[in-house]
């Protein structure tokens, strides 16, 4: 799967969990925390993303990603 597709999946789940970001122009450098996602939101976004991609990665392995771009990179390595 292409990195762009993974990015788009993550963004769609962010908008699903935080609807007020629907018109936000997302960049790879955006962090979920800076976008207003609390810890529960972040866990939900990650869980939904992994389910969409049919991946089984412990969330702790994704915790080191400091922004959406790093999250895409980490997930892409597993795909």
Steps between C-alpha positions, in 0.01 A plus 500: 500500500621849416587747776251748358219247544601435861511877563149539355365217716647658813358841406154353439503342847623823659204683341265227617619532862548880494238630253600865546823419309309402187617813312854494641784474250696207643878483471733210586654717774169537686490315829176350625550673832547844341184439297309467828480121529511383860650163593171315449448668161854408394454137601169487313650654185788251506269204566265599218795548263645159580158338457454673163835361388439155656821534702572367847766725650516571873414867553813538710706450181332807350544714811843625393355674192492871579291605199279364224793462260695282744186299563462444125865391478464254788183347359644490147798297622261232627277489190 
